[in-house]
Amino acid sequence: MEDINQSTLYIVATPIGNLEDITLRALNILKSVDVIACEDTRHSMKLLNHYDIKKRLISYHSYNEKASSNGIIMLLKSGKSVALISDSGTPTISDPGYLLVKECRENNINVISIPGAAAFLTLLAGSGFRTDQFFFTGFLSSKEGKRKKELLKLKNIEGTIILYESPHRIVKLLDNIFEIFEKKSIILGKELTKINEIIYNGNAEDIKKIIEKENKILGEFTLLIANY
């Protein structure tokens, strides 16, 4: 069992859906640190209660990132160990945490990353698309004009393009992708690792028709474009 270091920030990956997708090392860290910083404490309690982990929780999300980072830095400087988790997957990957890690590095505070689940890697590994050359960009702009410009730039990158999208914008994103990438093959993953997981294959127009017909525009989406 790994010993916990004082004055250390642990970046701990948690499941993206299935609660069994957490490493033994991650569980040991969460059980052993002094404080757990959560993107949403209510959401994280489901995981922590499942594994009977009872720790002091503090909130760390995009709306309080600067102030909360300062507070966590103070805790770390006082000798406390802190684990940072997001609502799902790996913190800092399209989730808050970058600023905190940056400030830890600038203050010579030890940072240890505990690997684990990430939605884009989960979909990519089982996609059959190129894995030797891929570009992860996460969420594009919510404004259509800017989103189209971002997609036009991505069209110049050869390889597998990886995006995240929310349910209320997925149809518009598929429209924009078909307009710019035309009939390029895409794979769309919905609710990965969860009981309602669905993987769609085809071009953007075909997949859009399917999800609209099925009326299943719910959950979180991960999208791959075979741009090669």
N, C-alpha and C positions, 0 to 999 in steps of 0.2 A: 504494500500500500504506500502510495506516494506521500511524503511529508509535505505539509503546507509551509510555505515560506512567509515570514512576516513581511509587511510593507510590499506586497506583491498584488498586482492586478491579474486575475485569471479571466481570459476571454473564453467562455464555455459555450460550445455549440449544444443546442437542445433539439429534440425531434421537430420535424416539420408537420407532423400529423400523428403517426403511430407512436405512442409513448414508449414502446419497446426499442425505438431507434435512438437510444442514448448509450454512450459508452460507460463501462465500469469506471474508467478514470474520471469521467465527467461527474458521475454520481459521488465518487469519493471526494472530489473537489468541493462540490456543493454541500456535502455533509460536514466538511471540515473548515471552510472559511468562516471568518467572523461576520461578514455582511454579504448579502446578495443584492446587486443592483439590477432591477427589472425594467423592461420597457413598459409593461403593464402588470402591476403586482397582482391584480385579480386574475388575470390570465395565467400568470406563472404559478399561482397557488394550485392550480389543477395538477400540474406536473409535480410540484414539490409535495403536495399532499399524497399523491399516488405513491411516491417513494418515501413517505414519512420523513420528509426533511423539514425541520423547524429552525429557521434562522431569522435574524433581523433582516427585513426587506426595506429597500429604499427605491424610490422611483427615479428612473433615468430614461427620458424619452426625448423626442425631437423638439418639444416645446419648452423643456427646462434644461436642455443639454449643457449650456454654458454654466448656469448656476450650479447644477448638480455635479458637473465635472469638478468645479472648485471644491465642493464639499467632499467628494470622493478622494481628491488629491490630499485634502487635510486628513482624512481617515488613514490613508496609506502612509502619510508622513508620520502619523502617530503610532505606526507599527501594526495597524490592522491589515488583514488580508481580505480582499474583495473579489467576488466573482461577478462578472457582467454577463447577463443573459438577455436575449431578445424574446419576442413572443414566439418565434420559431426559427430554427436554423442557426446560422452562424452570425453572431453580432458583428456589426460594421459592414456586412454585405447587404446593401440596400436597407440597412437598419442603422439606428444610432450607435455610436461608439467610436467613430473615427476621431472625433475631437478629444475624447478622453484619453485614448491611446497616444495621440500626438502629444498631449500635455504631460502624460506620464513619461514619455521618452525625453521630453525637454527638461523634466525635473529629475532625470536619472532614477526613475522608479521602475523596478523590475516588472516586466509584462510577460506572461506566459500564455500562449494560445493553445487551447485544448480542442483538437479537431473533431469534427462530427458532421452532422447532416447539413446539406445545402440544397435547396430546391433545384437550382439550375444544374448542379452536378448529377443529381438523381435522374433528371430527365435526359440530360446529355448522354449519360453512360448507357442508357437503354434505347437510344434513338436510332442508331445506325447511321447517324450523320457524322461528319468529320470531327474527330476529337483531337487531332494533331494541330489544328489551327482553329481557334474559336475566339470570339470577342463578346464579353459580357458587358452589357450596358445598363441592366436593371430597368427602372421605370423611365419612360420617355415623358416629355412635357404633356400636361393635361390640355394645353391649347393646341388645336388642330394645326394651325399654320406652322407653329414652331415644331410640332411633332413631325410633320412632313419634311421639314428641313433636316431634322435629325435623321430620319430614315434615308433621305437622299445621301447624306454623308456615310451612313452605314452601308449603302449599296456599293461604295468603293472599297469595302473591306472584303477580301476573299476568305471564305471559311464559314463556319457556323456562327450566326448572329443569335445572341441570347437576350431575351427581354422578359420583364415581369409586367403584369397588368392587373388592374382591379376589375371586378365584374361589371361595373357600370360604364367602363370605357372599352371593354374588349371588342365589341362589335365595330366601333369606330376605328380601333387600331387595325382590325382585320381588313376593313375597307381601305385604309391608307396603305397597308402592306400590299394588297392586291394591285392598287394603283401604281405603286412604285416597283415592286418586285415581280409583278404579274404572276405567272404560273410557277414560280419557284416553290419547291416542296417545303412545307412547314410541318412541325409537330407541335401540338398544343396540349399541355398537361393541365388538368383541373384537379384540385384537391389531392395532390400527390401524397401517397402513403396512407391516405385516409380511406374509410370504408366506401366512400363515393368517388374514388379516383376514376378518372376517365382520361384516356389518351386519344387524341384525334390526329389523323394523318391525312394529308392532301395539300391542296393549295388554299390560300386564304379565303377565296370566294366560296369554295366548296365547304370548308369548315364553318364559315359564318352561317351558311344556309342550314347546316346540320344543327348547330347549337341553338339557332333561332327556332327551328322546327321542334326541337326537343324541349324548348323552354327551360333550359338548364344553365342560364347565365348567372350562376352563383359561385361563390368560392373564389380562391386565389388562382391565378393563371400564370404558367410559365410557358414561354413560346420560343421555339427554335426556327430559324430560317436557314435553309441550305443554300447559301450564297456562293456557289461554285459550280 
